[in-house]
């Protein structure tokens, strides 16, 4: 997820076993899981490689996140406990600190906790699915976030603050649409860097399902 192995790099099972200090048996099982998740590729006569970046893959990941996290927020907000709200406030405060210091690796920890907290009451299957989608999105977020103007980071903080305020007030519709807009803005930012002429039709359709006007986001892209 951190990009220590770049896209397209061939993986030697012998080297990986040595680097990780494990035997070949658990390593093969781990590689099988990564293959099923689409994080590595295996081609005849070429062995195993780190999966490359794909605009269509990015769009699919974020289309699913927009819809499912919007649903997760809807299911969670009505039963938000004060302890969960306090945890979300704490995660947001940590994010603000790490934005100020431009410390992306540490920012990611509370950022993930924030998003998972927003959907924590939506059921284990949905939470597990969204955790995996968040992992996959992380590869693409790093393309976008680490080289952006600081203003983008602060805009993200404002969006997170607005989402949490809507959750605290019990405004489920607004919180769900704000969540979708926030995720889509990140996706559109990455798409603009990867393939500026790409038309993310499925992502736009997902936004419409949350009553978000895609034209507003595209205009601010």
Secondary structure, DSSP 8 states (H G I E B T S, - for coil): ---SS-TT-EE-HHHHHHHHT--HHHHHHHHHHHHHTTSEEEETTTEEEE----HHHHHHHHHHHHHHHHHHHHHHHTT--HHHHHHHHHHHHHHHHHHHTT-HHHHHHHHHHHHHHHTTTS-HHHHHHHHHHHHHHHHHHHHHHTTS-HHHHHHHHHHHHHHHHHHHTT-HHHHHHHHHHHHHHHHHHHHHHH-TT---HHHHHHHHHTT--HHHHHHT-
